[in-house]
């Protein structure tokens, strides 16, 4: 049986024409995209252009909400009242749903961004809040960290959970991503990224910094679009996966 893997990317995060051009190039490689919907980045223009291009290429579209914090790009944990955060998430998702409907497209999944993603990996109540926002929006699929509180909350709500891996990040022994504050947390070497991606696609496993091999059951790999050479690296990675007999699909 042929192995398969989904490739996803967080898009609509960089401003202006350069950002839209980068997104368009990445959409030629991935099978899912997570569209920033105003919490940490993104606006009506970037959302609409990303939705249009994704729909044209048959790429599955997802909402990528975050803590409402553009100043810190959604990478700082915020202590918000649950009701306030729920309202913000609802508004972010609703804006993307409105644009997608106008373009005749469907929002298939939700993936939280940045600090919200990391916090939801550990926080049961926060995970439930995110899942409830997805349910209110009629979104039935969640992308997120494997073996996490978010995965448990998704299953409790009878949603489809897609375990995600990062080939350009290192992992701790407990399966968590290495904090970006630790040197080496982000992997820049293309060969190392390719090796990690092939291992994820073939086995669903990752190698932690400690040397342990962790079985995380990864079904989708995130390709970051905001790093130098991102488009070229993404294209090379897809070619390497296909050369290894791995089918890239959503």
C-alpha positions in Angstrom: 0.0 0.0 0.0 1.4 3.4 -1.0 2.1 5.7 1.9 0.7 9.2 1.8 1.1 12.5 3.7 -0.5 15.9 3.7 1.5 19.0 3.4 0.1 22.2 4.9 1.3 25.8 5.3 0.2 28.9 7.3 -0.6 31.6 4.7 -1.8 35.2 4.5 0.7 36.2 7.2 3.1 38.4 5.3 2.0 41.8 4.0 1.7 43.3 0.5 2.4 42.0 -2.9 5.5 40.1 -1.8 3.4 38.2 0.7 0.7 37.3 -1.8 3.3 36.1 -4.3 5.0 33.9 -1.7 1.6 32.4 -0.7 0.8 31.7 -4.4 4.1 29.9 -4.8 3.6 27.8 -1.7 0.1 26.9 -2.8 1.7 25.0 -5.7 3.3 22.6 -3.2 0.9 22.0 -0.3 -2.4 20.2 -0.1 -3.9 22.2 2.8 -3.5 25.9 3.8 -4.2 27.6 7.0 -5.4 31.2 6.4 -4.6 33.9 8.9 -7.9 35.6 9.7 -7.0 38.8 11.5 -5.9 37.8 15.0 -2.1 37.8 14.5 -2.0 38.7 10.8 -4.1 38.9 7.7 -6.9 41.1 6.4 -9.8 41.0 4.0 -7.5 41.3 1.0 -5.0 38.6 2.0 -7.8 36.3 3.0 -9.7 36.7 -0.3 -6.7 36.3 -2.5 -5.5 33.2 -0.6 -8.9 31.6 -0.7 -9.2 32.3 -4.4 -5.8 30.8 -5.2 -6.3 27.8 -2.9 -9.7 27.0 -4.5 -8.2 27.3 -8.0 -5.5 24.8 -7.1 -7.8 22.3 -5.2 -6.0 23.0 -1.9 -8.1 22.5 1.2 -8.7 25.7 3.1 -8.5 26.1 6.8 -9.0 28.9 9.4 -5.9 29.9 11.3 -7.1 32.0 14.3 -4.9 33.1 17.1 -4.9 35.2 20.2 -5.9 38.7 19.2 -2.3 40.1 19.2 -0.9 41.5 16.0 1.9 43.3 17.9 3.5 40.0 18.9 2.3 38.0 15.9 0.3 35.8 18.2 3.4 34.2 19.7 2.7 35.4 23.3 0.3 33.7 25.6 -2.5 36.0 26.7 -4.7 35.6 29.8 -8.1 36.5 28.4 -11.5 35.9 29.9 -12.9 32.7 28.2 -15.8 34.7 26.8 -13.6 37.4 25.3 -11.4 34.8 23.6 -14.4 32.9 22.3 -15.8 36.1 20.8 -12.5 36.9 19.1 -12.1 33.4 17.7 -15.7 33.5 16.4 -15.2 36.8 14.7 -11.9 35.7 13.1 -13.4 32.5 11.8 -16.6 34.2 10.7 -14.7 36.6 8.5 -12.9 33.8 6.7 -16.2 31.9 6.3 -17.9 34.9 4.8 -15.1 35.5 2.3 -15.0 31.8 1.4 -18.8 31.7 0.8 -18.5 34.7 -1.5 -15.8 32.9 -3.5 -17.8 29.6 -3.6 -15.1 27.8 -1.4 -15.4 25.7 1.8 -13.4 26.1 5.0 -12.6 22.5 5.8 -10.5 22.7 8.9 -9.1 24.8 11.8 -5.6 25.1 13.1 -4.8 27.5 15.9 -1.7 29.7 15.6 1.4 30.3 17.6 1.0 30.6 21.4 -2.7 29.5 21.1 -1.5 26.3 19.4 1.1 25.6 22.0 -1.2 26.5 24.9 -3.9 24.3 23.6 -1.6 21.3 23.5 -1.6 21.3 27.4 -4.7 23.2 28.5 -8.0 21.2 28.5 -10.3 24.1 28.9 -8.6 26.2 26.2 -8.8 23.2 23.9 -12.5 22.8 24.5 -13.0 26.5 23.8 -11.2 26.2 20.4 -13.1 23.0 19.5 -16.4 24.7 20.5 -15.6 27.6 18.2 -15.0 25.2 15.3 -18.3 23.4 16.0 -20.2 26.7 16.1 -18.7 27.5 12.6 -19.5 24.1 11.2 -15.9 23.1 10.9 -15.4 19.4 11.4 -11.6 18.9 11.2 -8.8 20.2 13.5 -5.1 20.2 12.8 -2.9 20.3 15.8 -0.2 18.7 18.0 -0.4 14.9 18.4 -1.3 13.3 21.8 -2.4 16.7 23.1 -5.3 18.2 25.0 -6.5 19.6 21.7 -6.6 16.1 20.2 -8.6 14.8 23.1 -11.1 17.7 23.0 -11.5 17.1 19.2 -12.3 13.4 19.7 -14.7 14.3 22.5 -16.6 16.5 20.1 -16.6 13.8 17.4 -14.4 16.0 15.1 -11.7 14.6 12.8 -8.2 15.4 14.3 -5.2 15.5 12.0 -1.9 15.1 13.9 0.7 17.6 12.7 4.4 17.5 12.5 7.1 20.1 11.8 10.1 18.9 9.9 12.0 22.2 10.5 11.5 22.2 14.3 13.1 20.0 17.0 11.1 18.1 19.5 11.4 17.4 23.3 11.2 13.9 24.8 7.5 14.5 25.8 6.6 15.2 22.1 6.4 19.0 22.5 8.1 21.3 20.2 11.4 22.8 21.5 10.7 26.4 22.5 12.0 28.9 20.0 14.0 30.6 22.7 16.4 27.5 22.8 19.2 27.6 20.1 18.6 25.1 17.4 14.8 24.9 17.9 14.3 25.9 14.3 16.2 23.7 11.7 17.6 25.5 8.7 19.6 22.7 7.1 17.6 21.4 4.1 19.0 17.9 4.3 18.0 17.6 8.0 14.5 18.9 7.2 14.2 16.4 4.3 15.3 13.5 6.5 12.8 14.4 9.3 10.0 14.8 6.8 10.7 11.4 5.2 10.7 9.8 8.6 7.4 11.5 9.5 5.8 10.5 6.2 7.0 6.9 6.3 6.5 6.1 9.9 4.6 8.9 11.7 7.6 9.2 14.0 10.1 12.0 15.0 13.4 11.9 16.7 13.6 14.1 19.9 16.6 16.1 20.8 17.3 13.5 23.5 17.7 10.9 20.8 14.4 9.1 21.6 12.2 8.2 18.7 8.6 9.2 19.3 5.6 7.6 17.6 3.3 10.6 17.1 1.2 9.3 14.3 1.8 12.3 12.1 -0.5 12.7 9.1 0.4 16.2 8.0 3.6 18.2 7.8 3.7 22.0 8.2 5.9 23.9 5.8 6.7 27.3 7.1 6.3 30.0 4.5 8.0 32.9 6.3 11.6 31.6 6.4 14.4 32.4 3.8 14.2 30.1 0.8 10.8 28.7 1.9 9.4 28.2 -1.6 12.5 26.4 -2.9 12.8 24.2 0.2 9.1 23.3 0.0 9.3 22.3 -3.6 12.4 20.2 -3.0 10.8 18.5 -0.1 7.7 17.6 -2.1 9.9 16.1 -4.8 11.9 14.1 -2.2 8.7 12.7 -0.8 7.3 11.7 -4.2 10.7 10.2 -5.2 10.5 8.0 -2.1 7.1 6.7 -3.3 5.0 8.8 -0.9 1.8 10.2 -2.3 1.2 13.9 -1.3 -2.5 14.5 -0.7 -4.9 16.2 1.7 
